[in-house]
Amino acid sequence: MTHMKYIAVFLSLTVLFGSSVELICKIQENFKFNGLYQKGDIMLGGLFIVNFKTIISRFHWPQTMAFAIEEINRNPNLLPNITLGYRLYDNCNNLPSGLRATTSLISGDDETVTDLSCKGLPPVIAIVGDPMSSHSIAMSRILSLYRVPMVSYYASCSCLSNRKEYPSFFRTIPSDNFQVKAMIEIIKHYRWTWIGAIAIDDDYGQYAIKTFNEEVKKFGCISFSETIPKVNEKLKVIQIVKTIKQSTAKVIVVFSSESGLPSLIKEIVNQNVTGRQWIASETWSTSAVFAVKENFHSFGGTIGIAIRSGEIPGLKPFLLQVHPNSDPNNSLLNLFWEKMFGCKLQENINQNNETSALYIKQCTGQENLKDTQTAYSEIASFRAAYNIYKLLHYLKRVNFINHLGERVSFNENGEPPALYDIVNWQPAEDGSVKIPESECSKSCQPGTRKATKKGQPICCFDCIPCAEGEISNQTDAIECIRCLPEFWSNRDRSQCVLKEIEFLSYDDDMGITLTATACFGACLSLGVLSVFLHYRNTPVVKANNSELSFLLLVSLTLCFLCALCFIGEPTYVTCMLRHVVFGVSFALCISCILVKTIVVIIAFKATLPGNNLMKWFGVAQQRGTVFILAFIQALICLMWLTTAPPFPTKNIKYQNSKVIFECDLGSVTGFSCLLGYIGLLAVICFMIAFLARNLPDNFNEAKFITFSMLIFCAVWITFIPAYISSPGKHTVAVEIFAILASSFGVLIAIFAPKCYIILIKPELNTKKALMNRGAPDKYSIRS
């Protein structure tokens, strides 16, 4: 920075002393500017927008500077023996006039200046102004060459913070970078993420909107960014309003001077654009446009950033005491007076008699500013004027605390501390207030994730529900998180919860039903057993091999009861017990039926002459056969339990949302051998019984056995696909159902006809009646 200062000083000296001594400095033209003038030892320049259209509302700007200089001159402690003077010009609100006024201020008003004057100090040592950023950029580049300070009270473009390009530029208004940050804080506070932006087509608007868009994109999106033309183009304004209406953005930020907005505001009001939250930059946030009743329907509730205002003691009396008679040569004061009171001063009538006829009245000099109510005397809203007043004190000291308790100073970029007022335009009547929402898409709630819409900004997205087993536990999640294996998503997909553990318990309806059925079957078997024991000496019981019948009923009871081992929470004991009890019980049951079938056939064959088969298959052999056949099944179970026994396990793969608590078979081969052996016995029994189906009626036991085995085989053949396809606890339920169905099939098919005769038709339960059904003298029945 120090090197840059040396370079800048060198360039300034080169410009000032590089001309030949013989040359004469000349102004290109002699211009006439409306302005205020006061002589002094040290002259200060000023540039203001106080033309014929704006002089009533802005004449207090140059007057405030004059007031501040007068205060300094009256204070003997500030600049002893030195009087400040001023030359304050109207820049006519256009750049060419502003540049001419600038060159006039630094070179003097004379048409020709001697070479000596060219080498000396310029007529003003510093210039206050220009209020417009675009003008200040051009003027500062000229003034920097001569090291003439320029202190602007309203040019806020962030580009002017560049000390390399504008080393002699200072200002009493913060850079737009700070204004943008203030707007961003407001937008973040209300959680607006979908913003429209509009800016005037000049340096102030374009630099500000560029910075604003960059900041918004850090947390939100820009719906549209439009530019207001400097020249009033109705088609462009209509197109901007159309964009506003089509956009879903409810918050619109506007960077524009007050003079650039009338056509846009008019079109917005004409098209009845409502429901938008406007955020105004400091140049128009306190504009009178909000006070117009017709505009308030569209612009009511506007939030604005305003430069800090403050009270200036003694300013109002100073403003009200001005009079053209006190300084008739100050043309700007004369213009103000004529505009304020709608009259014409005498000296101006004398200068142009033709124009005087256009005026209704002549100024009398008796007009009084105290009788007027205009923006000129409303010092409470003097925000720019307050900056003008402060900057004169900056020239006295660069770091001090003013009368409002504010520290004022220049930073390294020639800027003051950033202080703003937030204004909000609301009607006077009390009423409910609803904060508007401005989002392209509503925030995605926990349980969903954001999916950007194709071809849209990142703020425009769909909220996709997380898949089952996945969650998102924060707002606007980018992706869903998969739960751990033993966890599952809740209904809202916002939290992982432990999976429900499912098994067939005694508490659920299915478990209760199966338990009751199994107990009923066991009780029924015991009931039949008690009937057979009670009537064990009757022909029906004795004719059907009573000992095997008793053993068969006991095994059937065990078959019914083994179903209970499949119900309840699996444990190592129950997992091993259920299949062992099931396998041995059914092997014993089918073995009894098989032996009974063999006994029926042998008993029939034994009645034939010369046949002694019954001798070789007596009671002892029958018992041995049943024991051996059941023992084989017990060996299969023992080998299964010693090699790969069943064990309880939590299956998390079968059903995503549940943990299936089940018994793992351990060895599929062992379970297959167990079922295969039972199936083998049942098939052999079925085939033998089927072959014996045509025996005489008194031996129709074979028919009942055939029918029972047919039911048994049908149930277990159906069981296999049902077992494989049933999920969770239903797998166990299917196996229990097969156990109960086959057990009931055997019990009913074999013993129901006998119980019918014993209990319902006792007259048939005699040897005579039994023998009469067949050939009574040919057959002998052994018990």
C-alpha positions in Angstrom: 0.0 0.0 0.0 2.9 2.4 0.8 4.5 1.7 -2.6 1.1 2.5 -4.2 1.1 5.8 -2.4 4.5 6.7 -3.8 3.4 5.7 -7.3 0.2 7.7 -7.0 2.2 10.8 -5.7 4.6 10.4 -8.6 1.8 10.3 -11.1 0.2 13.4 -9.6 3.4 15.3 -9.7 3.9 14.3 -13.3 0.5 15.6 -14.3 0.9 18.8 -12.3 4.5 19.8 -13.3 4.9 17.9 -16.6 3.6 20.8 -18.8 6.0 23.3 -20.4 6.3 26.7 -18.5 5.5 28.6 -21.7 2.1 26.9 -22.1 -1.1 28.5 -20.9 -3.8 26.4 -19.1 -7.2 27.0 -20.7 -10.7 25.7 -19.8 -12.3 24.2 -22.9 -15.5 26.3 -22.3 -17.0 28.7 -19.8 -19.9 26.9 -18.2 -22.7 28.4 -16.2 -23.8 26.2 -13.2 -26.6 26.8 -10.7 -25.0 26.7 -7.3 -24.2 28.3 -4.0 -21.0 30.2 -3.4 -19.1 31.6 -0.4 -15.6 33.0 -0.4 -13.0 31.6 2.0 -9.3 31.0 2.6 -9.8 27.3 1.8 -12.4 26.4 -0.7 -14.5 23.2 -0.6 -16.4 21.9 -3.6 -19.7 20.2 -3.6 -21.9 18.3 -6.2 -25.6 17.7 -5.6 -28.7 16.6 -7.5 -30.8 19.8 -7.1 -32.2 20.4 -10.6 -35.5 22.0 -11.3 -37.5 18.8 -10.6 -35.8 17.8 -7.4 -34.8 21.1 -5.8 -37.6 21.3 -3.2 -36.9 17.8 -1.9 -33.1 18.0 -2.1 -32.1 21.6 -1.6 -31.4 20.8 2.0 -28.4 18.7 0.9 -26.2 21.7 -0.2 -27.8 23.8 2.6 -26.6 21.2 5.1 -23.1 21.5 3.9 -23.3 25.3 4.0 -24.6 25.0 7.6 -21.7 22.7 8.6 -19.1 25.0 7.2 -20.7 27.9 8.9 -20.5 26.0 12.2 -16.8 25.4 11.7 -16.1 29.0 10.8 -17.9 30.2 14.0 -15.8 28.0 16.2 -12.4 29.8 16.9 -10.9 26.6 18.3 -11.2 24.5 15.1 -9.5 26.5 12.4 -8.1 29.8 13.9 -7.5 32.5 11.4 -8.7 30.3 8.5 -12.1 30.7 6.9 -13.7 27.9 4.9 -15.5 28.7 1.7 -17.5 26.6 -0.6 -18.6 26.2 -4.2 -21.6 23.9 -4.5 -23.0 23.0 -7.9 -25.9 21.1 -9.4 -24.8 18.2 -11.4 -28.1 18.1 -13.4 -28.4 14.4 -12.6 -26.3 13.4 -15.6 -22.6 12.4 -16.0 -21.5 15.0 -18.6 -22.7 17.9 -16.5 -21.1 16.3 -13.4 -17.7 16.0 -15.1 -17.9 19.6 -16.3 -18.7 20.7 -12.8 -15.8 18.7 -11.4 -13.2 20.1 -13.8 -14.6 23.6 -13.1 -14.2 23.1 -9.4 -10.5 21.9 -9.6 -9.4 24.5 -12.3 -11.5 27.6 -11.6 -14.2 29.4 -13.5 -12.0 31.7 -15.5 -11.7 31.0 -19.1 -7.9 31.4 -19.2 -5.6 30.7 -16.3 -1.9 31.5 -16.3 0.7 28.8 -16.2 1.5 29.9 -12.6 -2.0 29.1 -11.6 -1.8 25.8 -13.2 1.1 24.8 -11.1 -0.5 26.0 -7.9 -3.2 24.5 -5.8 -6.6 24.1 -7.5 -9.4 26.5 -6.4 -11.0 23.7 -4.2 -9.0 21.3 -2.0 -11.7 18.7 -1.7 -15.1 17.9 -3.3 -18.1 16.7 -1.5 -20.2 14.4 -3.7 -21.2 13.0 -6.1 -24.2 11.2 -4.8 -24.4 8.7 -7.7 -22.0 5.7 -7.8 -21.6 5.8 -11.6 -20.7 9.6 -11.5 -18.4 9.1 -8.6 -16.4 6.4 -10.4 -15.7 8.7 -13.4 -15.0 11.8 -11.3 -12.7 9.9 -8.8 -10.5 8.7 -11.7 -10.0 12.4 -12.7 -9.5 13.7 -9.1 -7.2 10.9 -8.2 -4.7 12.2 -10.7 -4.5 15.5 -8.9 -4.8 14.0 -5.4 -8.0 16.0 -4.8 -10.0 14.1 -2.2 -13.6 13.3 -3.1 -15.9 12.5 -0.2 -19.3 11.1 -1.3 -22.3 11.1 1.0 -24.4 8.7 -1.1 -22.3 6.6 -3.5 -22.3 3.1 -2.1 -21.0 0.9 -4.9 -18.7 -1.7 -3.6 -16.4 -1.1 -6.6 -15.3 2.3 -5.1 -13.6 0.4 -2.2 -10.7 -0.4 -4.5 -8.0 1.9 -3.2 -5.7 1.1 -6.2 -8.2 2.6 -8.6 -9.7 5.3 -6.4 -6.9 6.3 -3.9 -8.5 9.7 -3.1 -12.1 8.6 -2.8 -13.8 8.5 0.6 -17.5 8.3 1.7 -19.7 8.6 4.6 -22.1 5.9 3.5 -21.1 2.2 3.9 -20.2 0.1 0.9 -23.0 -2.0 -0.6 -21.2 -5.1 0.6 -22.4 -4.3 4.0 -25.9 -3.6 2.8 -26.0 -6.9 1.1 -24.9 -8.6 4.3 -27.7 -6.9 6.2 -30.2 -8.1 3.6 -28.8 -11.6 3.8 -29.2 -11.6 7.6 -32.9 -10.6 7.2 -33.5 -13.3 4.6 -31.8 -15.9 6.7 -33.8 -14.8 9.8 -37.1 -15.5 8.0 -35.7 -18.7 6.3 -36.3 -17.4 2.8 -34.4 -19.5 0.3 -36.2 -18.7 -3.1 -35.4 -15.1 -4.0 -36.1 -12.8 -7.0 -33.6 -10.0 -7.7 -34.0 -6.8 -9.7 -31.4 -4.1 -10.2 -31.0 -0.8 -12.1 -28.7 -0.9 -15.1 -25.9 1.1 -13.6 -22.7 0.5 -11.6 -24.6 0.7 -8.3 -27.3 -1.8 -9.2 -25.1 -4.3 -11.1 -22.3 -4.5 -8.6 -24.8 -4.8 -5.7 -26.9 -7.5 -7.4 -23.8 -9.5 -8.4 -22.6 -9.6 -4.7 -26.1 -10.3 -3.5 -26.6 -13.3 -5.9 -23.3 -14.8 -4.9 -24.2 -14.6 -1.2 -27.7 -16.0 -1.7 -26.3 -19.0 -3.6 -24.4 -20.1 -0.5 -27.7 -21.1 1.2 -30.5 -20.6 -1.3 -31.4 -19.9 -4.9 -32.2 -17.0 -7.2 -35.5 -17.5 -9.0 -34.8 -14.7 -11.4 -32.5 -11.7 -11.9 -33.8 -8.8 -13.9 -32.3 -5.5 -14.9 -34.3 -2.2 -15.1 -33.2 -0.2 -18.1 -31.9 3.3 -17.5 -34.0 4.5 -20.4 -37.7 3.9 -19.9 -38.5 0.9 -22.1 -42.1 -0.1 -21.5 -41.7 -3.5 -23.2 -38.8 -4.4 -20.9 -40.7 -3.3 -17.8 -43.8 -5.4 -18.8 -41.5 -8.3 -19.3 -40.0 -7.9 -15.8 -43.5 -7.8 -14.3 -44.5 -10.9 -16.2 -41.4 -12.7 -14.8 -42.4 -11.6 -11.3 -46.0 -13.0 -11.7 -44.8 -16.3 -13.2 -42.2 -16.9 -10.5 -43.0 -18.7 -7.4 -40.6 -16.6 -5.4 -42.5 -14.5 -2.9 -39.5 -12.3 -1.8 -38.0 -9.8 -4.2 -34.9 -7.6 -3.6 -34.6 -4.4 -5.6 -31.4 -2.4 -6.0 -32.3 0.8 -7.7 -32.3 4.6 -7.4 -35.6 6.2 -6.7 -35.6 7.8 -10.1 -35.3 4.4 -11.8 -38.4 2.8 -10.3 -41.6 4.8 -11.2 -42.3 2.9 -14.4 -41.8 -0.5 -12.8 -43.9 0.5 -9.8 -46.7 1.8 -12.0 -46.8 -1.4 -14.0 -46.8 -3.6 -10.9 -49.7 -1.6 -9.4 -51.6 -1.6 -12.8 -51.3 -5.4 -13.0 -52.3 -5.8 -9.4 -49.2 -7.8 -8.4 -49.7 -8.6 -4.7 -48.5 -11.2 -2.2 -44.8 -10.3 -2.6 -42.4 -9.3 0.1 -40.2 -6.5 -1.2 -36.8 -5.7 0.2 -35.7 -2.2 -0.8 -32.1 -1.0 -1.0 -31.1 2.2 0.9 -31.7 4.4 -2.2 -35.4 3.9 -2.3 -36.3 2.4 1.1 -37.6 5.7 2.4 -39.1 6.9 -0.9 -42.4 8.7 -0.9 -43.7 6.0 -3.2 -44.8 4.0 -0.1 -46.9 6.9 1.1 -49.1 6.7 -2.0 -52.3 4.9 -1.1 -52.7 3.3 -4.5 -49.2 1.7 -4.2 -49.6 0.3 -0.7 -51.7 -2.6 -1.9 -48.7 -4.0 -3.8 -45.9 -2.6 -1.7 -47.3 -2.6 1.9 -45.0 -4.5 4.3 -41.8 -3.6 2.3 -38.7 -4.1 4.4 -35.9 -1.6 3.6 -32.3 -1.0 4.4 -31.9 2.7 5.3 -28.7 4.7 6.1 -28.5 5.9 9.6 -30.4 9.1 10.3 -29.7 11.6 13.1 -30.7 14.9 14.4 -28.6 17.9 13.5 -28.9 20.6 16.1 -29.6 24.1 14.7 -30.2 22.9 11.1 -33.9 23.6 10.9 -33.6 27.3 11.9 -30.8 27.6 9.4 -32.9 26.1 6.6 -35.9 28.3 7.3 -33.9 31.6 7.5 -32.5 31.4 3.9 -33.7 34.2 1.6 -32.6 35.3 -1.9 -32.1 38.8 -0.7 -29.3 37.7 1.6 -27.3 36.4 -1.4 -28.8 37.4 -4.7 -25.9 35.9 -6.7 -26.5 32.4 -5.6 -28.5 31.1 -8.5 -29.4 27.8 -6.9 -31.1 29.7 -4.0 -33.0 31.8 -6.4 -34.2 28.7 -8.3 -35.3 27.1 -5.1 -37.2 30.1 -4.0 -39.1 30.4 -7.3 -39.9 26.7 -7.3 -41.0 26.6 -3.7 -43.5 29.6 -3.9 -44.4 29.3 -7.6 -43.3 32.9 -8.4 -40.6 34.7 -10.4 -37.9 36.9 -8.8 -37.6 40.4 -10.2 -34.0 40.1 -11.5 -34.9 37.0 -13.5 -37.9 38.8 -15.0 -35.6 41.6 -16.1 -33.2 39.2 -17.7 -36.0 37.5 -19.8 -39.1 39.5 -20.3 -40.6 36.9 -22.6 -40.6 34.2 -19.9 -42.1 36.5 -17.3 -45.5 36.3 -19.0 -45.7 32.6 -18.2 -45.7 33.2 -14.5 -48.9 33.9 -12.6 -47.2 36.1 -10.0 -44.0 37.8 -9.1 -42.0 37.0 -5.9 -42.5 39.8 -3.3 -39.8 38.9 -0.9 -42.3 38.5 1.8 -42.7 34.7 1.4 -41.8 32.8 4.5 -40.4 29.2 4.5 -41.9 28.7 8.0 -45.3 28.6 6.4 -44.5 25.7 4.2 -44.8 22.0 4.8 -42.5 20.2 2.3 -39.6 17.7 2.3 -37.2 20.7 2.6 -38.0 21.3 6.2 -38.7 17.7 7.3 -35.3 17.2 9.0 -36.4 14.0 10.7 -35.9 12.2 7.3 -32.6 13.9 6.4 -30.5 10.7 6.0 -28.3 11.9 3.1 -28.1 15.4 4.7 -26.9 13.8 7.9 -24.0 12.1 6.0 -23.1 15.5 4.5 -23.1 17.1 7.9 -20.9 14.3 9.3 -18.3 14.4 6.5 -17.4 18.0 7.3 -16.4 16.8 10.8 -14.4 14.0 9.2 -12.3 16.7 7.7 -11.6 18.0 11.2 -10.7 14.6 12.7 -10.6 11.2 11.2 -11.5 9.4 14.5 -14.0 10.7 17.0 -17.3 10.2 18.7 -20.1 12.4 17.5 -22.9 13.9 19.4 -25.0 10.8 19.0 -22.4 8.7 20.7 -21.3 7.0 17.4 -17.7 6.5 16.6 -17.0 7.9 13.1 -13.8 7.2 11.2 -12.4 6.1 7.8 -11.1 2.5 7.4 -8.4 1.5 5.1 -10.8 1.7 2.1 -11.9 5.2 3.0 -15.3 4.0 4.4 -17.1 4.7 7.6 -18.4 2.0 10.0 -21.5 0.3 8.6 -24.6 1.4 10.4 -28.1 0.9 9.0 -31.7 1.4 10.0 -34.3 -1.3 9.1 -37.5 0.2 8.0 -40.8 -1.6 7.4 -43.7 0.1 5.7 -47.0 -0.9 7.5 -50.4 0.8 7.7 -51.2 2.7 10.8 -54.0 0.4 11.9 -53.2 -2.5 14.1 -53.7 -5.9 12.5 -52.4 -9.4 12.4 -49.1 -10.0 10.6 -48.2 -13.2 8.8 -44.6 -13.7 7.8 -44.5 -14.6 4.1 -42.8 -17.7 2.9 -40.5 -17.7 -0.1 -39.3 -21.2 -1.1 -39.2 -22.9 -4.4 -39.9 -26.1 -2.5 -41.0 -26.7 1.0 -38.3 -28.1 3.3 -38.1 -31.9 3.3 -39.1 -33.2 6.7 -37.4 -36.0 8.5 -38.2 -39.2 6.8 -37.7 -37.8 3.3 -34.7 -36.8 1.2 -34.2 -34.1 -1.3 -34.2 -35.0 -5.0 -33.3 -32.0 -7.3 -35.7 -31.4 -10.1 -34.2 -31.8 -13.5 -33.2 -28.5 -15.1 -34.1 -26.5 -11.9 -31.9 -24.7 -9.3 -30.9 -26.7 -6.3 -33.6 -25.0 -4.3 -36.2 -26.6 -6.4 -36.5 -30.2 -5.4 -38.9 -33.0 -4.6 -39.2 -34.7 -1.2 -38.8 -38.4 -1.7 -39.8 -40.7 1.2 -37.0 -42.9 2.4 -37.3 -46.5 1.5 -38.2 -49.1 4.1 -35.3 -49.7 6.4 -33.8 -46.2 5.7 -34.3 -43.0 7.6 -33.5 -39.3 7.6 -33.5 -37.6 11.0 -33.0 -34.0 9.9 -34.7 -31.5 7.7 -33.6 -31.3 4.1 -31.5 -34.4 4.2 -29.6 -35.1 1.0 -29.7 -38.9 1.4 -31.4 -41.5 3.6 -29.3 -43.6 6.0 -29.8 -47.4 6.1 -30.6 -48.8 9.6 -28.3 -51.4 11.2 -29.3 -55.1 10.5 -31.3 -55.5 13.8 -33.0 -52.2 13.4 -35.8 -51.0 11.1 -37.3 -47.6 10.2 -40.4 -46.4 12.1 -43.6 -45.4 10.3 -42.4 -41.9 9.7 -38.9 -43.1 8.5 -37.3 -40.7 10.9 -35.8 -43.1 13.4 -34.3 -46.6 13.5 -36.1 -48.8 16.0 -35.4 -52.3 17.1 -37.1 -54.8 14.8 -40.1 -56.6 16.1 -39.2 -60.1 17.2 -41.7 -62.6 15.8 -42.3 -66.1 16.9 -45.4 -68.2 17.5 -46.3 -67.4 21.1 -49.0 -68.6 23.4 -50.4 -65.1 23.6 -51.3 -64.4 20.0 -54.6 -65.7 18.4 -52.9 -68.3 16.2 -51.0 -69.7 19.1 -54.0 -69.9 21.3 -56.0 -71.7 18.6 -53.4 -74.2 17.9 -52.7 -74.9 21.6 -56.4 -75.4 22.3 -56.7 -77.7 19.2 -53.6 -79.8 20.3 -55.0 -80.1 23.9 -58.4 -81.1 22.5 -56.8 -83.8 20.3 -54.8 -85.1 23.3 -57.9 -85.2 25.5 -59.8 -86.9 22.7 -57.1 -89.6 22.4 -57.1 -90.1 26.1 -60.9 -90.3 26.0 -60.9 -92.9 23.4 -58.2 -94.8 25.4 -60.4 -94.7 28.5 -63.3 -96.0 26.4 -61.2 -98.9 25.1 -59.8 -99.7 28.5 -63.3 -99.7 29.9 -64.6 -102.0 27.1 -61.4 -103.9 26.6 -63.2 -107.3 27.0 -65.8 -106.5 24.3 -65.5 -108.1 20.9 -64.8 -104.9 19.0 -61.8 -104.0 21.2 -60.5 -107.6 21.3 -61.0 -108.0 17.5 -58.7 -105.0 16.8 -55.7 -106.1 18.9 -56.4 -104.2 22.0 -52.7 -103.9 23.1 -51.6 -102.3 19.9 -54.7 -100.1 20.0 -53.8 -98.9 23.5 -50.2 -98.2 22.4 -51.5 -96.4 19.3 -53.7 -94.2 21.3 -50.8 -93.3 23.7 -48.6 -92.4 20.7 -51.4 -90.3 19.2 -51.7 -88.5 22.5 -47.9 -87.8 22.3 -48.4 -86.6 18.7 -50.9 -84.1 19.8 -48.9 -82.9 22.7 -45.6 -82.6 20.7 -47.3 -79.7 18.9 -47.0 -77.7 22.0 -43.2 -77.9 21.8 -43.4 -75.8 18.6 -45.2 -72.9 20.4 -43.4 -70.3 22.5 -40.0 -68.6 22.4 -37.4 -70.9 21.0 -34.7 -72.1 23.3 -31.9 -74.7 22.8 -34.0 -77.3 24.8 -37.3 -76.7 22.9 -35.6 -76.6 19.5 -34.1 -80.1 20.1 -37.1 -81.4 21.9 -39.7 -80.5 19.4 -38.3 -82.5 16.6 -37.2 -85.5 18.7 -40.6 -85.8 20.3 -42.3 -85.3 17.0 -40.2 -87.8 15.1 -40.3 -90.6 17.7 -44.1 -90.1 18.5 -45.0 -90.4 14.8 -42.7 -93.3 14.2 -44.3 -95.1 17.1 -47.7 -94.3 15.9 -47.1 -95.4 12.3 -45.2 -98.5 13.6 -48.3 -99.5 15.6 -50.6 -99.1 12.6 -48.1 -101.0 10.4 -48.0 -103.9 12.9 -51.8 -103.8 13.3 -52.1 -104.1 9.5 -49.7 -107.0 9.4 -51.6 -108.7 12.2 -54.9 -108.4 10.3 -53.4 -110.1 7.2 -51.7 -112.8 9.2 -54.8 -113.4 11.2 -56.8 -113.9 8.0 -54.1 -116.2 6.5 -53.9 -118.2 9.7 -57.5 -119.5 9.1 -56.4 -121.3 6.0 -55.6 -125.0 6.4 -51.9 -125.8 7.3 -51.0 -122.1 7.9 -49.1 -121.4 11.1 -47.9 -117.8 10.5 -49.6 -116.6 13.8 -47.1 -118.7 15.7 -44.2 -116.8 14.2 -45.8 -113.4 14.7 -47.2 -113.5 18.2 -47.5 -110.8 20.8 -43.8 -110.8 21.6 -42.9 -110.4 17.9 -45.5 -107.6 17.5 -44.0 -105.7 20.5 -40.5 -106.2 19.2 -41.4 -105.0 15.8 -42.9 -101.8 17.1 -39.9 -101.2 19.4 -37.4 -101.8 16.6 -39.2 -99.5 14.2 -39.5 -96.7 16.8 -35.9 -97.3 17.9 -34.6 -96.7 14.4 -36.2 -93.3 14.4 -34.6 -92.6 17.8 -31.2 -93.4 16.4 -31.8 -91.0 13.5 -32.7 -88.3 16.0 -29.7 -89.1 18.2 -27.3 -88.9 15.2 -28.9 -85.6 14.2 -28.6 -84.1 17.7 -25.0 -85.1 18.1 -23.8 -83.9 14.7 -25.7 -80.7 14.0 -28.6 -80.2 16.4 -31.3 -77.5 15.9 -30.7 -74.2 17.7 -32.5 -70.9 18.2 -31.6 -68.2 15.8 -32.8 -64.7 14.8 -33.4 -64.5 11.1 -33.1 -60.9 9.8 -33.0 -61.8 6.2 -36.4 -63.4 5.6 -38.5 -60.3 6.6 -36.9 -56.8 6.5 -39.2 -55.3 9.1 -39.1 -58.2 11.6 -36.6 -60.5 13.3 -37.9 -64.1 13.0 -37.0 -65.9 16.1 -37.0 -69.5 15.0 -35.3 -72.8 15.4 -32.6 -73.4 12.8 -32.7 -77.1 11.7 -28.9 -77.3 12.1 -28.9 -80.1 9.5 -31.4 -80.3 6.7 -30.2 -83.8 6.1 -31.2 -84.9 9.6 -34.6 -83.3 9.3 -35.1 -84.9 5.9 -34.1 -88.4 7.2 -36.6 -87.9 10.1 -39.5 -87.1 7.8 -38.3 -89.6 5.2 -38.4 -92.4 7.7 -41.9 -91.5 8.8 -43.0 -91.3 5.2 -41.5 -94.7 4.4 -43.4 -96.3 7.2 -46.6 -94.6 6.2 -46.2 -95.7 2.5 -45.5 -99.3 3.5 -48.4 -99.3 5.9 -50.6 -97.8 3.2 -49.6 -100.4 0.6 -50.1 -103.4 2.9 -53.5 -102.0 4.1 -54.5 -101.4 0.5 -53.7 -105.0 -0.4 -55.8 -106.2 2.5 -58.8 -103.9 1.7 -60.9 -106.8 0.3 -60.8 -109.0 3.5 -64.3 -110.0 4.9 -66.3 -107.2 6.6 -65.4 -108.4 10.1 -61.8 -107.5 9.3 -62.6 -104.1 7.7 -59.8 -102.8 9.9 -57.6 -102.7 6.7 -60.0 -100.3 5.0 -59.9 -97.9 7.9 -56.1 -98.1 8.0 -55.9 -97.5 4.3 -58.1 -94.4 4.7 -56.1 -93.0 7.6 -52.8 -93.5 5.8 -54.2 -91.8 2.7 -55.1 -88.8 4.9 -51.7 -88.9 6.6 -49.7 -89.0 3.3 -51.9 -86.3 1.7 -51.3 -84.0 4.7 -47.5 -84.4 4.7 -47.1 -84.1 1.0 -49.1 -80.9 1.1 -47.0 -79.8 4.1 -43.7 -79.6 2.2 -44.5 -76.7 -0.3 -46.5 -74.9 2.4 -43.6 -75.2 4.9 -41.1 -73.8 2.4 -43.3 -70.8 1.3 -44.7 -69.8 4.7 -43.0 -66.7 6.2 -42.0 -66.2 9.9 -44.1 -67.8 12.5 -46.4 -69.2 9.9 -43.8 -71.7 9.0 -44.1 -73.2 12.5 -47.9 -72.9 12.3 -47.9 -74.9 9.1 -45.9 -77.7 10.7 -48.2 -77.8 13.8 -51.2 -77.9 11.5 -49.7 -80.9 9.6 -49.1 -82.7 13.0 -52.6 -82.0 14.2 -54.3 -82.8 10.9 -52.5 -86.1 10.4 -53.1 -87.0 14.0 -56.8 -86.3 13.8 -56.9 -88.2 10.5 -55.5 -91.3 12.1 -57.6 -91.0 15.3 -60.9 -90.4 13.5 -60.3 -92.9 10.6 -59.3 -95.8 12.8 -61.2 -95.3 16.1 -64.4 -93.3 15.2 -66.2 -96.4 13.7 -65.3 -98.5 16.8 -66.4 -95.8 19.3 -69.6 -95.5 17.3 -70.3 -99.2 17.8 -69.2 -99.2 21.5 -71.1 -96.1 22.5 -73.9 -95.7 20.1 -74.6 -99.2 18.8 -73.8 -101.5 21.7 -76.0 -104.2 20.3 -73.4 -104.7 17.5 -70.6 -105.1 20.1 -71.2 -108.8 20.4 -69.3 -111.8 19.1 -72.3 -113.0 17.3 -73.1 -109.8 15.6 -69.5 -109.4 14.7 -69.3 -112.9 13.2 -72.6 -112.5 11.3 -71.1 -109.7 9.2 -68.6 -112.0 7.7 -68.3 -115.9 7.6 -68.7 -116.6 11.3 -67.4 -120.2 11.4 -64.3 -119.7 9.2 -62.4 -117.1 11.1 -60.9 -117.0 14.5 -59.9 -113.7 16.1 -57.2 -113.6 18.6 -56.7 -110.8 20.9 
